[in-house]
Amino acid sequence: MISVGRSGSTLLQRVLNTSPDLQIWGEHGGLVRSLVEAYRLGAVVPDHRRNLDAGYAARELVLAPMDDQPGGAAEDAPPFRPWVSPFDGNTLRLEIADTITRLFGTHSPEGVRWGFKEIRYDSNDLRHLLELFPEADLVVLVRDLRSTIRSDFFAFGRPNFDWEGPGGRERVLDDLSRRARVWVRRNGDLVRFCSRSAERRIVLPFDAVASNTPQLASLFTHLQVTPPSPADVADVLATRSGSSFAEPHPAEALVEDCMAQLDVDHGRAEEIWERVTRV
């Protein structure tokens, strides 16, 4: 389950975990990206095992003379290859997939589908993750631009701002605009990735979760798991989660005023949101 930060991923994680058939783990700081990067490297290097599979012993290959050495290589000698390694891309893929499975699946109850939520991945990460796990389901959660950047600002931006001093409004507007451009870039990338193939990929607006709409209920059907009781979902939705704020901040009026003047591609933002809500 992937989203941009401050999009309600913690809430959706908690809702999904009300199903007895799901175990959705929390964020891991992008750790899996490092494993995916190893898979990427294995996908582009030469076939390491081809000389081993030809019947040569590993030691013969690493000690084989080079063709341009004096006397050359014997006619029946194995060819020297600087890339020789005891694995190929497919072996690496299986090993990395098994590593990820053990990291997340070992402590998941038997017979329960496991997964994780993360806010740090982009379409490149997802493409390779789905190559590693072709039977996986991808859920992308998107929250509307204004709510996302407002939440992001009050969670991470406000400690750095003298919003009441000279130039405070301009600094707030610049910061909100930067966060809005990040929203467009990252959500545009995720939504575009999901639109390339609808199979096993769902784009879910945050409002469908917060308002407990039929679209949220259908997510459990799509995942082929036992739906939770309505009371369990209602209990989760009634409880504050993550780092949401219960009290309004004194800068609320200023932030709201700046929203009307964001330096962002509004047309692109509206197009992305239209695609999210249409789905």
Buried (B, 14 or more C-beta within 10 A) or exposed (E): BBBBBBBBBBBBBBBBBBBBBBBBBEBBEEBBBEBBBBBBEBEEEEEBBBBBEEEBEEEBBEEBBEEEEEEEBEEEBBBBBEEBBEBBBEBBBEBBBEBBBEBBBEEBEEEEBBBBBBBBBBBBBBEBBBBBBEEEBBBBBBBBBBBBBBBBBBBBBBEEBEBEEEEBBEBBBEBBBBBBBBBBBBBBBBBEBBEEEEEBBBBBBBBBBBEBEEBBBBBBEEBEBEBBEEEBBEEBBEEEBEEEEEEEBEBEEBBEEBBEEBEBBEEBBEBBBEBBEEB
